[in-house]
Amino acid sequence: MRGASLSAERLTTAVDESMPLAQALLEEVRSLTADEPGVSREPWGRGEQLALDTLARAAAGLELERRTDPFGNLYLTLPGADRAAPAWLAGSHVDSVPAGGNYDGLAGVVAGVTSLAALRRAGVAPPCDTTVMAIRGEEVSAWYGGQHNGHIGSRAALGLLPPDELDSAIHSRSGRTLRSHMQEGGADPAAVGRGAPYLASARFRGYLELHIEQGPVLEARAIPVGVVSAIRGAMRGRSCRCLGAYTHSGAVPHELRSDAVMATVELVHELDREGSRVRAADGDLAVTVGKLFTDARQHALTKVPGEAEFSLDFRSRDEPTLVAMRSLTERLAREIGERRRVRFDFAPFTLQRPAAMDAAFRERLLAGCRALGIPALEMPSGAGHDAQDFAHAGFRTGMIFVRNSHGSHNPDEAMDIADFALGTRLLAWMLATR
Ligand SMILES: [Zn+2]
């Protein structure tokens, strides 16, 4: 069926009539995975599995085809007229951070299922298969320390995950590897990196992801829907250390100290100044030190601190900017270290590359907003998403943001269901049109 024959009005009605399903799914998963005051859906753990089971049951009710890949990601398909034609893939993740919000990730999967329900309701036989992917392990960074780059479920399916990350990602509480937890969760970690990627871009028209906005931009502008232009990448130093020497805070002259805190503060201050310079020159760079602490077993009011630990998180839409920040950090560490008689130790930095969204998809999404009367803003995504991995794997990729208060990764995120309905109309429109 040609998209033109499905009027905007009929599509809007079909989505609106499918909204009770969306609300029921969001509420059921919330109550099943409640961890007051938020929800906890641990990757390859109980909460993530409960969310997937709920979605699979809903898909059975809609007579969608169901399958899982060796990594445990779930695929729900509405068959199209030409089953050999490249398929649409719409998805997001079902896991959450510990005691996180209900909508981060889940909203996108529910929007996909609701879109398929709406297409069925409108009597639309899409030209190609339309598949919703419920992705595991996007939030692995919130549960696992060690060396890894997050977004495990999508990167495994796309063939972008080096198998050794499964062994270098260490669970913060159990101390066991991600490989071991995946196995326990019923997945086959040995399939990571084996053979051809499970998802090959040539078999798909593209990947679409609806996600709540995790910043305040749409709310501040009073616009319900965003069309994402690009996703920022990240250069991260996850466990940085500055090593000096513990000495007496009164007795030791400054020129003989090796003060780890003062050296770290100087480094952080210089990196912050560089961030301001880049932004003043119209560049894109966010600099965050999310962790900064001395050793509580050793520190004291009267001690010159001999050790400081911290994290570095650089974000930018521009990969050379991220690479330059790593070089700058290393250069400053040498200079400051020499002058202040300390040594900086950065475990290897990890790079999550930025990703541009497909230009034609962006235009198409904006055209959809006009056709459906949805006020929308084109904007970059400051946070990382599975969508960037699809873009890196050669998929044409598009993203829809839905307005949300109080950010995310906390129980206070607040998405108006009316805004969600607008985002879902746009998603369904993309999936229904040629
Ligand atoms: Zn998310």
Boltz pocket constraint, residues with backbone or C-beta under 6 A from the ligand:
constraints:
  - pocket:
      binder: B
      contacts: [[A, 93], [A, 104], [A, 105], [A, 138], [A, 211], [A, 384]]
      max_distance: 6.0
